[in-house]
Amino acid sequence: MKSFVARLAMLSLVASPMALADHCTGPDAPTLPDGATASMDDMLAGQKAVKAFQADAIAYRSCLEGHMDEMKEAASEGDESAEGKYEAMTEQYNASVSAEETLAADFNTAIRAYKAANPN
């Protein structure tokens, strides 16, 4: 009986796209160094953190894409709730892209500040 209940619980998770989409966790943006006062080691650590964030953001969006495809298909089959879920996931996806763009721009600003403070 326990095996049946466990399988049923697992099936309900697999069958619920929104429950699966909840498992798509976006990364937290790292704290960037202040380029005007940072050391080269700080800047390299910042670069590493930015690259890790970008990789995590790509994985997050890939996770969302799979669920978005499911919701888009369900909406085309008449599932009205799927359309709202699709739109919410699209907003999450777009917010992730914006966060990545902002982080990259901020890091480029830090690099320019670092170069200005260290004109070697």
MDAnalysis code that builds the backbone (N, CA, C; Angstrom):
import MDAnalysis as mda
import numpy as np

u = mda.Universe.empty(360, n_residues=120, atom_resindex=np.repeat(np.arange(120), 3), trajectory=True)
u.add_TopologyAttr("name", ["N", "CA", "C"] * 120)
u.add_TopologyAttr("resid", np.arange(1, 121))
u.add_TopologyAttr("resname", ["MET", "LYS", "SER", "PHE", "VAL", "ALA", "ARG", "LEU", "ALA", "MET", "LEU", "SER", "LEU", "VAL", "ALA", "SER", "PRO", "MET", "ALA", "LEU", "ALA", "ASP", "HIS", "CYS", "THR", "GLY", "PRO", "ASP", "ALA", "PRO", "THR", "LEU", "PRO", "ASP", "GLY", "ALA", "THR", "ALA", "SER", "MET", "ASP", "ASP", "MET", "LEU", "ALA", "GLY", "GLN", "LYS", "ALA", "VAL", "LYS", "ALA", "PHE", "GLN", "ALA", "ASP", "ALA", "ILE", "ALA", "TYR", "ARG", "SER", "CYS", "LEU", "GLU", "GLY", "HIS", "MET", "ASP", "GLU", "MET", "LYS", "GLU", "ALA", "ALA", "SER", "GLU", "GLY", "ASP", "GLU", "SER", "ALA", "GLU", "GLY", "LYS", "TYR", "GLU", "ALA", "MET", "THR", "GLU", "GLN", "TYR", "ASN", "ALA", "SER", "VAL", "SER", "ALA", "GLU", "GLU", "THR", "LEU", "ALA", "ALA", "ASP", "PHE", "ASN", "THR", "ALA", "ILE", "ARG", "ALA", "TYR", "LYS", "ALA", "ALA", "ASN", "PRO", "ASN"])
u.atoms.positions = np.array([
    [0.825, -1.191, 0.000],
    [0.000, 0.000, 0.000],
    [0.869, 1.256, 0.000],
    [1.949, 1.255, 0.829],
    [2.826, 2.413, 0.867],
    [3.432, 2.679, -0.500],
    [3.795, 1.618, -1.211],
    [4.388, 1.763, -2.535],
    [3.400, 2.436, -3.489],
    [2.137, 2.033, -3.418],
    [1.110, 2.625, -4.272],
    [0.930, 4.105, -3.953],
    [0.878, 4.446, -2.675],
    [0.721, 5.840, -2.261],
    [1.927, 6.666, -2.708],
    [3.113, 6.106, -2.565],
    [4.324, 6.809, -2.988],
    [4.305, 7.042, -4.493],
    [3.909, 6.029, -5.244],
    [3.826, 6.185, -6.704],
    [2.770, 7.209, -7.086],
    [1.657, 7.193, -6.412],
    [0.597, 8.145, -6.693],
    [1.064, 9.575, -6.390],
    [1.765, 9.749, -5.290],
    [2.295, 11.073, -4.941],
    [3.299, 11.534, -5.986],
    [4.167, 10.642, -6.434],
    [5.155, 10.995, -7.442],
    [4.471, 11.329, -8.760],
    [3.459, 10.577, -9.125],
    [2.729, 10.833, -10.350],
    [2.049, 12.194, -10.308],
    [1.522, 12.568, -9.165],
    [0.860, 13.872, -9.072],
    [1.860, 15.003, -9.262],
    [3.100, 14.813, -8.787],
    [4.126, 15.827, -9.010],
    [4.510, 15.905, -10.473],
    [4.661, 14.762, -11.102],
    [5.040, 14.732, -12.508],
    [3.915, 15.288, -13.375],
    [2.694, 15.035, -12.989],
    [1.564, 15.463, -13.795],
    [1.252, 16.943, -13.628],
    [1.812, 17.583, -12.656],
    [1.520, 18.988, -12.412],
    [2.669, 19.864, -12.905],
    [2.528, 20.458, -14.092],
    [3.597, 21.287, -14.623],
    [3.966, 22.458, -13.724],
    [3.003, 23.059, -13.054],
    [3.333, 24.187, -12.195],
    [4.152, 23.712, -11.002],
    [3.853, 22.533, -10.497],
    [4.654, 22.010, -9.397],
    [6.093, 21.806, -9.861],
    [6.256, 21.328, -11.065],
    [7.604, 21.154, -11.595],
    [8.264, 22.494, -11.843],
    [7.509, 23.463, -12.335],
    [8.075, 24.782, -12.595],
    [8.557, 25.424, -11.301],
    [7.931, 25.066, -10.191],
    [8.385, 25.580, -8.901],
    [9.796, 25.107, -8.587],
    [10.215, 24.016, -9.215],
    [11.557, 23.496, -8.995],
    [12.599, 24.247, -9.819],
    [12.157, 25.109, -10.706],
    [13.071, 25.964, -11.467],
    [13.401, 27.147, -10.563],
    [14.598, 27.147, -10.041],
    [14.983, 28.187, -9.097],
    [16.016, 29.095, -9.727],
    [15.653, 30.366, -9.823],
    [16.572, 31.341, -10.388],
    [17.701, 31.657, -9.422],
    [18.877, 31.948, -9.966],
    [20.027, 32.243, -9.111],
    [19.942, 33.638, -8.517],
    [20.606, 33.829, -7.391],
    [20.740, 35.152, -6.798],
    [21.940, 35.835, -7.428],
    [21.777, 37.104, -7.752],
    [22.879, 37.858, -8.343],
    [23.981, 38.047, -7.310],
    [25.224, 37.885, -7.738],
    [26.332, 38.062, -6.795],
    [26.563, 39.540, -6.497],
    [27.244, 39.798, -5.406],
    [27.669, 41.150, -5.081],
    [28.943, 41.428, -5.871],
    [28.946, 42.520, -6.578],
    [30.094, 42.854, -7.411],
    [31.091, 43.723, -6.650],
    [32.356, 43.617, -7.026],
    [33.360, 44.464, -6.380],
    [33.209, 45.915, -6.837],
    [33.658, 46.826, -5.992],
    [33.718, 48.244, -6.361],
    [35.010, 48.420, -7.146],
    [34.886, 48.607, -8.427],
    [36.060, 48.685, -9.285],
    [37.041, 49.776, -8.911],
    [36.556, 50.846, -8.318],
    [37.429, 51.961, -7.957],
    [38.376, 51.604, -6.812],
    [37.994, 50.622, -5.991],
    [38.820, 50.276, -4.829],
    [39.236, 48.809, -4.807],
    [38.751, 48.006, -5.728],
    [39.003, 46.564, -5.719],
    [40.415, 46.233, -6.179],
    [40.897, 45.101, -5.686],
    [42.177, 44.568, -6.164],
    [41.904, 43.738, -7.420],
    [42.972, 43.362, -8.084],
    [42.833, 42.489, -9.262],
    [42.193, 41.174, -8.846],
    [42.566, 40.637, -7.690],
    [41.963, 39.393, -7.202],
    [40.464, 39.550, -6.980],
    [40.058, 40.709, -6.447],
    [38.629, 40.983, -6.248],
    [37.896, 41.004, -7.586],
    [38.521, 41.636, -8.571],
    [37.894, 41.735, -9.889],
    [37.789, 40.354, -10.543],
    [38.828, 39.539, -10.391],
    [38.783, 38.186, -10.951],
    [37.727, 37.335, -10.260],
    [37.605, 37.503, -8.950],
    [36.554, 36.785, -8.217],
    [35.175, 37.263, -8.679],
    [35.043, 38.564, -8.919],
    [33.785, 39.108, -9.432],
    [33.457, 38.532, -10.796],
    [34.470, 38.439, -11.662],
    [34.261, 37.866, -12.989],
    [33.805, 36.409, -12.882],
    [34.429, 35.664, -11.994],
    [34.053, 34.264, -11.791],
    [32.608, 34.161, -11.298],
    [32.231, 35.056, -10.387],
    [30.857, 35.048, -9.859],
    [29.848, 35.399, -10.954],
    [30.205, 36.342, -11.815],
    [29.315, 36.717, -12.923],
    [29.139, 35.540, -13.869],
    [30.220, 34.868, -14.197],
    [30.132, 33.712, -15.100],
    [29.295, 32.590, -14.488],
    [29.449, 32.362, -13.202],
    [28.644, 31.333, -12.523],
    [27.168, 31.724, -12.539],
    [26.892, 33.000, -12.283],
    [25.509, 33.480, -12.321],
    [24.919, 33.282, -13.710],
    [25.692, 33.619, -14.735],
    [25.195, 33.464, -16.097],
    [24.889, 32.005, -16.416],
    [25.758, 31.105, -16.005],
    [25.518, 29.676, -16.237],
    [24.264, 29.204, -15.499],
    [24.105, 29.654, -14.269],
    [22.918, 29.280, -13.491],
    [21.650, 29.878, -14.097],
    [21.750, 31.094, -14.622],
    [20.591, 31.737, -15.248],
    [20.182, 30.992, -16.515],
    [21.153, 30.536, -17.276],
    [20.851, 29.757, -18.484],
    [20.146, 28.455, -18.100],
    [20.640, 27.784, -17.074],
    [20.011, 26.540, -16.615],
    [18.588, 26.803, -16.122],
    [18.400, 27.900, -15.406],
    [17.068, 28.272, -14.908],
    [16.107, 28.496, -16.074],
    [16.553, 29.251, -17.064],
    [15.670, 29.525, -18.206],
    [15.383, 28.254, -19.004],
    [16.351, 27.366, -19.084],
    [16.127, 26.096, -19.762],
    [15.056, 25.287, -19.034],
    [15.118, 25.300, -17.719],
    [14.102, 24.622, -16.909],
    [12.727, 25.225, -17.185],
    [12.668, 26.551, -17.182],
    [11.392, 27.218, -17.440],
    [10.860, 26.895, -18.837],
    [11.753, 26.872, -19.821],
    [11.326, 26.633, -21.205],
    [10.554, 25.331, -21.350],
    [11.042, 24.285, -20.704],
    [10.346, 23.008, -20.786],
    [8.924, 23.098, -20.255],
    [8.760, 23.795, -19.155],
    [7.425, 23.941, -18.571],
    [6.578, 24.915, -19.383],
    [7.213, 25.908, -19.965],
    [6.473, 26.851, -20.803],
    [5.902, 26.140, -22.023],
    [6.692, 25.232, -22.604],
    [6.204, 24.454, -23.747],
    [4.980, 23.633, -23.354],
    [5.038, 23.032, -22.171],
    [3.905, 22.240, -21.686],
    [2.667, 23.114, -21.506],
    [2.851, 24.290, -20.924],
    [1.721, 25.190, -20.684],
    [1.151, 25.730, -21.991],
    [2.032, 26.028, -22.930],
    [1.574, 26.534, -24.231],
    [0.726, 25.476, -24.927],
    [1.169, 24.231, -24.868],
    [0.412, 23.146, -25.484],
    [-0.924, 22.944, -24.768],
    [-0.904, 22.968, -23.444],
    [-2.143, 22.796, -22.677],
    [-3.113, 23.940, -22.967],
    [-2.597, 25.151, -23.106],
    [-3.457, 26.298, -23.421],
    [-4.071, 26.139, -24.806],
    [-3.296, 25.630, -25.755],
    [-3.832, 25.442, -27.112],
    [-4.899, 24.359, -27.146],
    [-4.883, 23.482, -26.128],
    [-5.887, 22.426, -26.027],
    [-7.089, 22.861, -25.191],
    [-7.111, 24.141, -24.791],
    [-8.271, 24.680, -24.093],
    [-8.145, 24.826, -22.596],
    [-7.000, 24.528, -22.024],
    [-6.802, 24.674, -20.582],
    [-6.576, 26.156, -20.278],
    [-7.612, 26.804, -19.765],
    [-7.540, 28.248, -19.526],
    [-6.534, 28.618, -18.440],
    [-6.366, 27.780, -17.441],
    [-5.405, 28.096, -16.382],
    [-3.975, 28.019, -16.897],
    [-3.760, 27.196, -17.919],
    [-2.409, 27.044, -18.472],
    [-1.925, 28.342, -19.106],
    [-2.837, 29.094, -19.683],
    [-2.435, 30.355, -20.318],
    [-1.861, 31.337, -19.298],
    [-2.510, 31.452, -18.150],
    [-2.006, 32.318, -17.089],
    [-0.669, 31.844, -16.551],
    [-0.530, 30.535, -16.416],
    [0.738, 29.970, -15.944],
    [1.843, 30.221, -16.967],
    [1.498, 30.094, -18.243],
    [2.471, 30.359, -19.307],
    [2.938, 31.814, -19.257],
    [1.988, 32.711, -19.076],
    [2.339, 34.131, -19.002],
    [3.220, 34.420, -17.787],
    [2.925, 33.802, -16.657],
    [3.732, 34.006, -15.448],
    [5.157, 33.483, -15.665],
    [5.278, 32.332, -16.290],
    [6.607, 31.780, -16.558],
    [7.363, 32.641, -17.569],
    [6.644, 33.199, -18.539],
    [7.277, 34.093, -19.508],
    [7.826, 35.330, -18.801],
    [7.084, 35.852, -17.848],
    [7.564, 37.004, -17.073],
    [8.800, 36.630, -16.265],
    [8.805, 35.435, -15.675],
    [9.972, 34.983, -14.917],
    [11.185, 34.841, -15.840],
    [10.961, 34.300, -17.008],
    [12.027, 34.118, -17.993],
    [12.614, 35.481, -18.379],
    [11.732, 36.417, -18.721],
    [12.182, 37.750, -19.133],
    [12.894, 38.480, -17.998],
    [12.424, 38.307, -16.779],
    [13.082, 38.933, -15.628],
    [14.489, 38.363, -15.448],
    [14.655, 37.084, -15.721],
    [15.975, 36.464, -15.627],
    [16.928, 37.048, -16.663],
    [16.445, 37.249, -17.874],
    [17.269, 37.853, -18.923],
    [17.658, 39.273, -18.516],
    [16.695, 40.035, -18.012],
    [16.971, 41.412, -17.586],
    [17.990, 41.446, -16.449],
    [17.862, 40.540, -15.505],
    [18.811, 40.493, -14.382],
    [20.217, 40.181, -14.879],
    [20.316, 39.280, -15.831],
    [21.624, 38.934, -16.385],
    [22.228, 40.119, -17.137],
    [21.409, 40.816, -17.912],
    [21.895, 41.991, -18.647],
    [22.345, 43.089, -17.689],
    [21.576, 43.312, -16.637],
    [21.922, 44.343, -15.653],
    [23.214, 43.999, -14.943],
    [23.366, 42.739, -14.555],
    [24.590, 42.316, -13.875],
    [25.801, 42.515, -14.793],
    [25.674, 42.137, -16.048],
    [26.784, 42.299, -16.993],
    [27.135, 43.777, -17.162],
    [26.141, 44.627, -17.281],
    [26.385, 46.068, -17.419],
    [27.052, 46.624, -16.163],
    [26.587, 46.195, -14.996],
    [27.183, 46.660, -13.739],
    [28.634, 46.201, -13.606],
    [28.904, 44.964, -14.034],
    [30.280, 44.485, -13.949],
    [31.176, 45.242, -14.934],
    [30.658, 45.545, -16.111],
    [31.437, 46.339, -17.067],
    [31.741, 47.723, -16.506],
    [30.807, 48.294, -15.776],
    [31.043, 49.586, -15.112],
    [32.148, 49.432, -14.066],
    [32.118, 48.346, -13.323],
    [33.165, 48.088, -12.318],
    [34.530, 47.920, -12.992],
    [34.558, 47.264, -14.137],
    [35.818, 47.102, -14.863],
    [36.365, 48.460, -15.307],
    [35.494, 49.311, -15.842],
    [35.939, 50.644, -16.258],
    [36.461, 51.433, -15.070],
    [35.801, 51.320, -13.927],
    [36.253, 52.015, -12.719],
    [37.600, 51.454, -12.263],
    [37.767, 50.146, -12.364],
    [39.029, 49.524, -11.984],
    [40.153, 50.031, -12.881],
    [39.904, 50.064, -14.178],
    [40.933, 50.525, -15.132],
    [41.270, 51.991, -14.911],
    [40.267, 52.787, -14.570],
    [40.523, 54.211, -14.289],
    [41.367, 54.372, -13.032],
    [41.132, 53.538, -12.040],
    [41.867, 53.618, -10.773],
    [43.249, 52.985, -10.850],
    [43.453, 52.143, -11.851],
    [44.712, 51.402, -12.018],
    [45.199, 51.525, -13.476],
    [45.646, 52.697, -13.874],
    [45.977, 52.925, -15.296],
    [47.347, 52.362, -15.700],
    [47.592, 51.129, -15.478],
    [48.894, 50.523, -15.835],
    [48.909, 50.158, -17.280],
])
